[in-house]
Amino acid sequence: MKKYFVAALAAIAALLTLSSCEDKSLKFYDLEIKVDESGFDSEVPVPDAYQVTFTNTNTGEVLGFTTVNKKISVLQIPEGVYDVVATARLSLYNYLGTVKGAVINSNESLTSIPVVATKSSSLVIKEVFYSCSRTPANATYLKDNYFEIYNNGPDPVFVDGLCIGTSSNYSSASINFADAEGNLVNADGTHTGIKADDYLCMNSVVWQVPGNGSTYLLNPGESFVIASYATDHTAEDKNPNSIDLSGADFETVCDKYIEKGQVDNLDVPNLNLIIPHNPTITNQYMPSALTAGFILFSLSKSADELPIVGNYNLEKETVTGKYLAIPRKDILDGVNWVKNATTDAWLPETIDAGKTFVSGTYVNESICRKVEKTAEGGYPVFLDTNNSTNDFDTNLKPELRRYEVKAPSWKNQ
């Protein structure tokens, strides 16, 4: 027994010695970093301070700082690779600066963080249920997803013409929409001369709220719900573990789906299907239960006037697929939902600097924005920093109009 005890002590001593050696070999650096606001338009207000985080891509450790006079002093930061994010909010503007994969190996490794300013939208994606559920018999149930759109601002907004859709996967090495000059390439192979960075290419279908421009008025503190299938999913012949969506405000039903067997709830208006590209027409529109970049936007021109582009292979100079390219300036909100923490996000960081996820698929869990404050009118104002990692609570039981959010006033007319 004594021999084993001595051996164990020796092993512990060896580990402590190794740990001590490793700590001594780790190098530390002092950084002086400024926030670069040179890209701001003249009318953009300048915030007093930014919150800056350094996330070690190896350990996951997060270091947080606040700028003083547009600068931060980072003392004795361990060497390594970091994702750096600077954020601020002022009035109607969100400010975001990102440096992905910054290698810290000297005192001059990182000296500035370029920041862009975007005007906040009153309309935000408040809650998304995309994970789907399971029946009491443990069968997968795919038809009960929904999106809730909320008026987070102080003024009423007509939502006629508002669009929703899923972007292409901008983190995929096999996806590229820019030629050697950085311009979009049409699906027929002709070069557009249009800067690819000014557009976002959609992955599949795009849906649009109907109306004549003054049909659907959404007041502050109100939300509307879009269901893939507007029915009571808790019915015995469906899934008692699910949710009642019969009172949804819109559903994603069109002739193509009805032809395949989807039931149309005639009491719930249908969204309009805009130019389906690369769609697999089944019997229902079902957004990904795993990973997607979901966006909310309002087109400044007709969809018929927008480019239909292809996935461009720079080496072979070939084009595949058809994708609707929408102007990024038309985007109101975007959310990266992913499978787990290690899954790459789909949307560019300028749209969503973070990502969010639930505990799995078919787990009957949703994501919902965090409440930031209560407005003078008594309704909740939800957090919107263009970083879904910070903005959303996760692993929630699906609930329509959580936090006593009001239904749209047009429901009472």
C-alpha positions in Angstrom: 0.0 0.0 0.0 2.9 2.4 0.9 4.5 1.7 -2.5 1.3 2.7 -4.3 0.9 5.8 -2.2 4.4 7.0 -2.9 3.8 6.3 -6.7 0.6 8.4 -6.6 2.5 11.3 -4.9 5.1 11.1 -7.5 2.5 11.2 -10.3 0.9 14.2 -8.8 4.2 16.0 -8.4 5.0 15.3 -12.0 1.6 16.7 -13.1 2.2 19.8 -11.0 5.7 20.3 -12.5 4.3 19.9 -16.0 1.5 22.4 -15.3 4.1 24.8 -13.9 6.3 24.4 -16.9 3.3 25.0 -19.2 2.3 28.1 -17.4 5.8 29.5 -17.6 6.0 28.8 -21.3 2.8 30.8 -22.0 3.5 34.3 -23.2 1.5 37.4 -22.4 1.1 40.7 -24.3 -0.1 44.3 -23.8 -2.4 45.7 -26.5 -3.5 49.2 -27.3 -6.5 49.0 -29.6 -8.6 51.8 -31.1 -12.1 51.6 -32.5 -12.1 52.7 -36.2 -15.2 54.7 -37.1 -13.8 56.1 -40.4 -16.5 54.2 -42.3 -19.4 56.1 -40.7 -21.7 58.3 -42.8 -21.8 61.9 -41.8 -25.3 61.6 -40.3 -24.4 58.7 -38.0 -24.1 59.7 -34.3 -21.0 58.5 -32.5 -21.4 56.5 -29.3 -19.5 57.4 -26.2 -18.2 53.9 -25.5 -18.0 50.3 -26.9 -18.2 47.0 -25.2 -15.3 44.8 -26.5 -15.0 41.0 -26.0 -12.1 38.7 -26.8 -13.1 35.1 -27.1 -10.3 32.6 -27.1 -11.1 30.2 -29.9 -9.3 27.3 -28.2 -10.4 27.6 -24.6 -13.7 29.5 -25.0 -12.6 32.0 -22.3 -14.1 35.4 -22.8 -12.4 38.7 -21.7 -14.5 41.9 -21.6 -13.5 45.5 -21.8 -15.1 49.0 -22.2 -13.5 51.6 -24.4 -12.3 55.0 -23.1 -11.8 57.7 -25.7 -12.4 55.1 -28.4 -9.5 52.9 -27.1 -8.9 50.0 -24.8 -5.8 48.9 -23.1 -5.5 45.1 -22.8 -2.8 44.2 -20.4 -1.2 40.7 -20.1 -3.5 38.9 -22.5 -2.4 35.3 -23.1 -1.1 34.5 -26.6 -3.6 32.7 -28.7 -6.3 33.1 -31.4 -9.2 35.3 -30.5 -12.5 36.4 -32.0 -12.9 40.1 -31.2 -16.3 41.9 -31.1 -17.0 45.5 -30.4 -20.6 46.6 -29.9 -22.5 49.7 -28.9 -26.0 51.2 -29.2 -27.1 54.8 -29.5 -30.6 56.1 -30.4 -31.8 54.0 -33.4 -28.3 52.7 -34.3 -26.4 49.5 -33.6 -22.6 49.5 -33.9 -20.6 46.4 -34.6 -17.0 45.7 -35.2 -15.5 42.1 -35.6 -12.1 40.7 -36.1 -12.3 36.9 -36.6 -9.3 34.7 -35.7 -7.0 37.5 -34.5 -3.6 35.9 -33.7 -2.2 37.5 -30.6 1.6 36.9 -30.6 3.1 40.4 -30.1 2.2 43.7 -28.6 1.2 45.0 -32.1 -0.9 41.9 -33.1 -4.1 44.0 -33.1 -4.2 47.8 -33.2 -7.7 48.6 -34.5 -11.2 47.3 -34.8 -13.2 48.6 -37.8 -16.8 49.4 -36.8 -20.0 49.7 -39.0 -23.2 51.4 -37.9 -26.6 50.2 -38.9 -30.0 51.8 -38.2 -32.2 49.6 -36.0 -35.5 48.4 -37.3 -38.7 48.7 -35.4 -39.6 45.2 -36.6 -37.7 42.3 -35.1 -37.8 38.6 -35.1 -39.0 38.0 -31.5 -39.5 34.3 -31.3 -38.7 31.3 -33.5 -39.8 27.7 -33.0 -37.9 25.6 -35.5 -36.7 22.5 -33.6 -40.1 20.7 -34.0 -41.3 18.1 -31.5 -42.1 14.5 -30.8 -45.4 12.7 -30.3 -46.3 10.7 -27.1 -45.2 7.7 -29.2 -41.8 9.4 -29.7 -42.4 9.9 -33.4 -40.9 13.0 -35.0 -43.5 15.8 -35.7 -42.4 18.4 -38.3 -45.4 20.6 -38.9 -45.6 22.9 -35.9 -42.9 25.5 -36.5 -43.7 29.3 -36.4 -42.1 32.7 -36.4 -43.2 35.7 -34.3 -42.5 39.2 -35.6 -42.8 42.1 -33.2 -43.0 45.9 -33.4 -40.2 46.9 -31.1 -40.3 50.6 -31.9 -42.4 53.6 -30.8 -44.4 54.0 -34.0 -47.0 52.0 -35.8 -45.8 50.2 -38.9 -47.6 48.7 -41.9 -46.2 45.3 -42.5 -47.7 44.8 -46.0 -45.0 43.6 -48.3 -42.7 42.5 -45.5 -40.6 39.4 -46.5 -39.1 36.5 -44.7 -36.7 33.9 -45.9 -33.6 31.8 -45.4 -30.2 33.0 -46.6 -27.5 30.9 -48.3 -24.8 29.5 -46.1 -22.1 32.2 -46.1 -19.8 30.1 -44.0 -19.7 27.2 -46.5 -16.5 26.8 -48.5 -18.5 25.5 -51.4 -20.7 28.7 -51.6 -19.4 31.7 -53.4 -21.3 34.5 -55.1 -18.4 36.8 -56.2 -16.2 36.7 -59.3 -12.6 37.8 -59.2 -13.7 41.4 -59.1 -16.0 40.8 -56.2 -19.2 41.1 -58.3 -22.3 38.9 -58.6 -22.6 36.4 -61.5 -26.0 35.8 -63.0 -27.3 32.3 -63.1 -26.7 32.2 -66.9 -23.0 32.9 -66.3 -23.0 36.6 -67.3 -21.2 39.0 -65.0 -23.3 41.7 -63.4 -20.8 44.3 -62.3 -22.8 44.5 -59.1 -20.8 44.3 -55.8 -21.6 41.0 -54.1 -21.1 42.5 -50.7 -24.1 44.8 -51.3 -26.4 41.8 -51.6 -27.5 38.7 -49.7 -28.3 35.6 -51.7 -31.3 33.6 -50.6 -31.1 29.8 -50.1 -34.6 28.9 -51.2 -38.1 30.4 -51.1 -39.1 33.9 -50.0 -42.5 34.7 -48.5 -44.2 38.1 -48.5 -47.0 39.5 -46.4 -50.0 40.4 -48.6 -51.8 43.7 -48.6 -52.2 46.9 -50.5 -49.7 48.9 -48.4 -52.2 50.0 -45.7 -53.9 46.7 -44.9 -52.0 45.3 -41.9 -51.0 48.0 -39.3 -48.8 46.7 -36.4 -48.8 49.0 -33.4 -46.0 49.2 -30.9 -46.0 46.2 -28.5 -47.9 44.1 -31.0 -46.7 41.0 -32.8 -48.0 38.7 -35.6 -47.4 35.0 -35.9 -46.5 33.1 -39.1 -47.2 29.4 -38.9 -46.1 26.8 -41.4 -49.4 25.1 -40.8 -52.1 27.2 -38.9 -53.9 24.5 -37.0 -54.3 23.1 -33.5 -51.3 20.8 -33.4 -52.3 19.5 -29.9 -55.2 17.6 -31.4 -55.2 13.9 -30.7 -54.7 13.0 -34.4 -51.6 15.3 -34.5 -49.4 15.8 -31.5 -50.7 16.5 -28.0 -47.2 17.5 -27.0 -47.2 20.4 -29.5 -48.8 23.9 -29.6 -52.1 25.4 -30.9 -51.3 27.5 -33.9 -54.9 27.8 -35.2 -54.9 31.4 -34.2 -51.8 32.3 -36.2 -52.0 35.5 -38.2 -50.6 34.1 -41.5 -49.5 30.7 -42.8 -47.1 29.6 -45.4 -49.4 27.9 -47.8 -49.5 28.1 -51.6 -51.0 26.2 -54.5 -47.8 24.1 -54.9 -48.2 22.8 -51.3 -51.9 22.3 -51.5 -51.4 20.2 -54.6 -49.1 18.0 -52.5 -51.8 17.6 -49.8 -51.3 20.5 -47.3 -54.6 21.6 -45.7 -55.3 25.3 -46.1 -56.8 27.0 -43.1 -59.2 29.4 -44.8 -59.6 31.6 -41.7 -55.9 32.5 -41.8 -54.4 34.6 -44.7 -51.7 33.0 -46.7 -48.4 34.6 -47.4 -47.4 35.1 -51.0 -44.6 32.9 -52.3 -42.0 34.9 -54.2 -39.9 33.3 -56.9 -39.0 29.9 -55.5 -35.5 29.0 -56.4 -33.9 25.5 -55.9 -37.0 24.5 -53.9 -37.9 21.0 -53.1 -41.7 21.1 -53.2 -43.1 18.7 -50.6 -46.5 19.2 -48.9 -45.4 22.0 -46.7 -42.8 24.7 -46.2 -40.6 23.6 -43.4 -37.5 25.7 -42.4 -34.5 23.8 -41.3 -34.6 22.2 -37.8 -30.8 22.2 -37.7 -29.1 25.3 -39.1 -30.3 28.4 -41.0 -29.9 32.1 -41.4 -33.3 33.6 -41.1 -33.9 37.2 -42.2 -36.7 39.7 -42.2 -36.6 42.4 -45.0 -38.6 44.9 -46.9 -37.8 45.1 -50.6 -37.0 48.6 -52.0 -37.9 47.3 -55.5 -40.0 44.5 -57.0 -38.5 41.0 -56.7 -38.8 40.7 -60.5 -36.2 43.5 -60.8 -33.6 41.7 -58.5 -30.7 39.6 -59.8 -31.0 35.9 -60.1 -27.5 34.8 -59.5 -25.5 31.6 -59.4 -23.0 29.9 -57.1 -19.7 30.8 -58.9 -16.7 28.5 -59.0 -13.7 30.9 -59.3 -11.3 28.2 -60.4 -13.5 26.6 -63.1 -15.4 29.8 -63.9 -18.7 27.9 -63.8 -22.1 28.7 -62.3 -24.6 26.4 -60.6 -28.0 27.0 -59.0 -30.3 29.9 -58.9 -30.5 32.4 -56.0 -32.5 35.5 -55.5 -30.1 38.3 -54.5 -31.6 41.0 -52.2 -30.0 44.3 -51.3 -28.5 44.2 -47.8 -29.8 47.7 -47.1 -33.3 46.2 -47.2 -32.7 43.8 -44.4 -34.4 44.7 -41.1 -33.3 41.8 -38.9 -31.5 38.5 -39.1 -31.0 35.5 -36.8 -28.5 32.6 -37.0 -29.9 29.5 -35.6 -27.5 26.6 -35.5 -27.3 23.0 -34.3 -24.9 23.6 -31.5 -22.1 25.9 -30.3 -19.5 24.4 -32.8 -21.7 24.9 -35.8 -20.8 27.7 -38.2 -23.3 30.5 -38.6 -24.9 31.2 -42.0 -25.3 34.9 -42.0 -22.5 37.5 -42.4 -21.4 39.1 -39.2 -22.7 42.5 -40.3 -26.2 41.0 -40.1 -25.8 38.8 -37.0 -22.5 38.7 -35.1 -23.6 35.7 -33.0 -25.6 32.6 -33.2 -28.2 30.8 -31.1 -29.4 27.2 -30.7 -31.6 24.9 -28.6 -30.7 21.6 -27.0 -31.4 19.4 -30.0 -33.9 18.6 -32.8 -37.5 17.5 -32.1 -37.1 18.8 -28.5 -40.1 21.2 -28.6 -37.9 24.2 -27.7 -37.9 27.7 -29.1 -35.7 30.8 -28.9 -37.1 34.2 -27.8 -35.5 37.7 -27.5 -34.7 38.9 -24.0 -36.6 41.8 -22.6 -34.4 44.9 -22.4 -36.8 47.3 -20.7 -40.4 48.4 -20.6 -41.5 51.3 -22.8 -43.5 54.3 -21.5 -46.6 52.7 -23.2 -46.2 49.6 -20.9 -45.1 47.2 -23.6 -41.8 45.3 -23.5 -38.8 46.4 -25.6 -36.7 43.5 -26.6 -32.9 43.4 -26.8 -31.6 44.0 -30.3 -27.8 44.3 -30.6 -27.5 42.3 -33.9 -25.8 39.6 -31.9 -28.2 36.6 -31.3 -25.8 35.0 -28.8 -26.5 38.0 -26.5 -30.1 38.8 -27.6 -31.9 35.5 -27.2 -33.0 33.2 -24.4 -32.9 29.6 -25.5 -34.4 26.1 -24.7 -37.8 27.6 -24.0 -41.1 25.9 -24.2 -42.9 27.4 -27.3 -45.4 30.1 -26.3 -47.2 32.6 -28.6 -46.9 36.2 -27.5 -44.7 35.5 -24.5 -44.4 38.4 -22.0 -48.0 39.5 -22.6 -47.3 40.8 -26.0 -50.5 42.0 -27.8 -52.1 40.5 -30.9 -52.3 42.8 -33.9 -55.2 45.3 -33.8 -56.3 44.1 -37.3 -57.5 40.9 -35.7 -60.3 42.9 -34.0 -61.5 44.6 -37.1 
